Amino acid sequence: MNKRKEPWVVRSFFRAVRKAKKILFGRSERWHWSTDREYWESHYSSGGASGEGSVGDSREAKWRFISEYVDVRDKTVLDVGCGDLSFWEGKDCRSYTGIDFSESVVEKDRTIRPSWRFIAGDASADHHVSGQVVLCLDMLFHIMSDDSYRRVLANLAHWTEEWLFIFTWFRSPFGRRATDGRYQYYRPLLESLDVLAPLTLVRTRQYDSIGALYVFKRP
Ligand SMILES: C[S@@+](CC[C@H](N)C(=O)[O-])C[C@H]1O[C@@H](n2cnc3c(N)ncnc32)[C@H](O)[C@@H]1O
C-alpha cells in the first residue's frame, strides 16, 4: 500500500512541536549516562575545566559552608563527580577518593595528586567506596536521565558514613523549563528525600538565586 507523504508544512509543524516538547519537558527517560559521559569527555579532552563553581568566590563560599560542619583535614572524603580538582586547590584531607566518569579528567587528576585515589567510573553504578564526608558538588544538575539521578542519590546515601554535602540548584535557571535538552537538568532535590533515607537534612544554605548547599547527616 502506498503511504501518502504529508505536505512539507505539516511535517515541519510536527517537527517543531516535537522539538518544543523536548525543550519544555525534556526526554529524561531517553537519556543514558554514557551520553552525559561523552559530553564531559569531549569537554575535558578539548581543554575544558570543571566550571565557575569550582573556583573563585563560589569555591570560597562552598568551603566556608562546609567548614561550619566539618574539618575535612581530619576526615576521609569521597568526592563524587570530582572534576578537575580546582575545587581542592590548597586543600587536603585525611584520605581522598574521587569518582568521575571522564577518563581524561581522572588521568589528569592522578598527576596533580598522585597519592589520592581515583575511580574512572559512573557514579550511578556500584562501587566499593565510602567516606566520612561525601561531596557531590555541581554534578546532580548535569545528570540527564531520571534513572541515573535516583541511582546516584541512593549511592550517595549508601556511601556516606557521616556527612553528605550536595551543591545543586533549588530553582531552574531555565524558568518554567527543566532542561536545556543538552547537559543540564533541574530536579528539586527536596522531592527525592526518600531516596536519601536514612540521611536527615540538617540545613539548606542558599548561595545565590538558583544554587544551594544541602547538608545531610547519617543519624
Ligand atoms: C561541573 S563539574 C563539577 C566538578 C567538581 N565536583 C567541582 O565542584 O569542582 C561536574 C563533574 O561531574 C562529572 N559527572 C557528571 N555525571 C557523572 C556521573 N554520572 N558519574 C561520574 N561523574 C559524573 C563530570 O564528568 C564533571 O567532571
PDBQT file of the ligand as one rigid body, heavy atoms in Angstrom, charges set to zero:
ROOT
HETATM    1  C1  LIG A 301      30.599  20.841  36.818  1.00  0.00    +0.000 C 
HETATM    2  S1  LIG A 301      31.733  19.535  37.111  1.00  0.00    +0.000 S 
HETATM    3  C2  LIG A 301      31.959  19.704  38.878  1.00  0.00    +0.000 C 
HETATM    4  C3  LIG A 301      33.265  19.116  39.353  1.00  0.00    +0.000 C 
HETATM    5  C4  LIG A 301      33.517  19.184  40.868  1.00  0.00    +0.000 C 
HETATM    6  N1  LIG A 301      32.505  18.470  41.618  1.00  0.00    +0.000 N 
HETATM    7  C5  LIG A 301      33.603  20.604  41.346  1.00  0.00    +0.000 C 
HETATM    8  O1  LIG A 301      32.671  21.081  42.004  1.00  0.00    +0.000 OA
HETATM    9  O2  LIG A 301      34.619  21.245  41.045  1.00  0.00    +0.000 OA
HETATM   10  C6  LIG A 301      30.695  18.066  37.017  1.00  0.00    +0.000 C 
HETATM   11  C7  LIG A 301      31.501  16.794  37.017  1.00  0.00    +0.000 C 
HETATM   12  O3  LIG A 301      30.654  15.692  37.246  1.00  0.00    +0.000 OA
HETATM   13  C8  LIG A 301      31.091  14.609  36.435  1.00  0.00    +0.000 C 
HETATM   14  N2  LIG A 301      29.938  13.709  36.270  1.00  0.00    +0.000 N 
HETATM   15  C9  LIG A 301      28.706  14.025  35.779  1.00  0.00    +0.000 A 
HETATM   16  N3  LIG A 301      27.901  12.950  35.821  1.00  0.00    +0.000 NA
HETATM   17  C10 LIG A 301      28.624  11.933  36.346  1.00  0.00    +0.000 A 
HETATM   18  C11 LIG A 301      28.353  10.564  36.632  1.00  0.00    +0.000 A 
HETATM   19  N4  LIG A 301      27.156  10.023  36.386  1.00  0.00    +0.000 N 
HETATM   20  N5  LIG A 301      29.343   9.805  37.165  1.00  0.00    +0.000 NA
HETATM   21  C12 LIG A 301      30.567  10.332  37.417  1.00  0.00    +0.000 A 
HETATM   22  N6  LIG A 301      30.887  11.620  37.160  1.00  0.00    +0.000 NA
HETATM   23  C13 LIG A 301      29.927  12.412  36.638  1.00  0.00    +0.000 A 
HETATM   24  C14 LIG A 301      31.589  15.279  35.157  1.00  0.00    +0.000 C 
HETATM   25  O4  LIG A 301      32.492  14.481  34.433  1.00  0.00    +0.000 OA
HETATM   26  C15 LIG A 301      32.233  16.544  35.719  1.00  0.00    +0.000 C 
HETATM   27  O5  LIG A 301      33.594  16.349  35.985  1.00  0.00    +0.000 OA
ENDROOT
TORSDOF 0
